[in-house]
Amino acid sequence: MLLDSEQVNRAVARLDAWLETMRGPGGYGGPVAHWWQQSLVYTGPGHDWRYEGIIAGYLQLWKYTGERRWLDKVRRAGDDLVDAQLENGHFAASVFELNPATAGTPHEAGCDSGLLLLALLLREQGDPSWERYAACAERNVRCFYIEQLWDESMQAFRDDPRAPAFVPNKAATVCETMFLMAEATGQDIWVEHYAMPTIRRILAHQVTGGPFDGAMAQNSLGPRRIEKYFPIYNARCVSALLRGYRWTNQESYADAALRVMGFLRRWMAPDGSLPTVIYPNRSVNRYPLWIAPLGDVLHAANVCRSYGFEADFSETARWVLAGQDETGGIQTARGFAAQAGGTPGSLPDVRDVLHVVGWCDKVFRFLSAHVRKGPLPVATSDPFEQPCTFRGRSLLLTESPTELVVAAHQEPRYRWHKGQPWAGLAAPEFWLR
């Protein structure tokens, strides 16, 4: 994957500038647009998978540039999570598109992984404060993932404590946390008893042969496997599979990861985009055509390079970078208005042009792994406006470092003052869930 280093450095600096505008009391906030549901009215801090990419990205910048400010931002993010942990071990507002609800999967595991990455770095530096972050992660792992979601008979982590639901990509995120727990504690039980059995169940959801070879079924309910293939979720299985390979030296795990990426490459469009869902009859739902969420696909392709994966995802990287606008944020998608069928209109949907922290962090993690050594360029988050539509109404979205406004004929229909936990104004159409 050939990336222009100066373009990458500029993009990372601008993403960082935009992320700063999305901080308020308690952490990184803002509205959320997603395939499953929206969270447009609650705009407060979300302690969900956004912290996985934010912490990993800033840690990479610290390692590559040596600038203290990046480590300070990692610690600040870790403090957000420690301060947001509830008495029951969960994190406040940890379900992304369902915020401000708690107990989200894979979201709390993503928080744990970020905390453990920070803890391991601080321990390596001889900083005793590492124990605070590790203890926060372990408390969540024990109270939520072990006590509520581990199913001894299934030998895997459920996605719901009340039903035998299994979701490979969510379980893969938990497995990554278990590998980090083993590293932090020096105890193999986290991997041997929890991660590896779960990875074997993930493998049981992989398609063998045919046009879908390498794809991961979206989920299973008891013995019934749901044969739908979501590229962005398939990509999230890759890192855990490779960790399984490094732990066991069994080639089947590395082969499974590479086959996931082969599946994604075969279904990639010439412009680098990927359909949202691929069905077993070969039909696809192209919309929304994700932009920022493809950061996870690029990250997976990147971690596979040292395992012999050579397919080129440069077009996907260009597709994603083209989604960065004046704010420095990466737009979410194209075609949200056509999500349930039909074709997109001449103007983007509001949700297309939203900049969502929990999607942009995925691009931030990927790009931060490609920065050149030394300081990044100075960047700012500049005002941005875009004509758009939402539920049949023509609108204008305007974002500045201090607010996000969506107006119809100069009459605001939605307004969020950045840093506030709720949109100050939200017309009924924005109550969409």
PyMOL commands that set and color helices and strands:
alter all, ss='L'
color gray80, all
select helices_A, chain A and resi 5-21+50-65+68-84+96-98+107-124+130-149+168-185+189-203+231-235+238-248+251-266+292-307+314-321+336-338+350-353+357-368+428-431
alter helices_A, ss='H'
color red, helices_A
select strands_A, chain A and resi 23-24+27-28+32-33+38-39+150-151+156-157+165-166+219-221+224-226+277-278+284-285+289-290+333-334+384-390+393-399+403-408+411-417+425-426
alter strands_A, ss='S'
color yellow, strands_A
deselect
rebuild
show_as cartoon
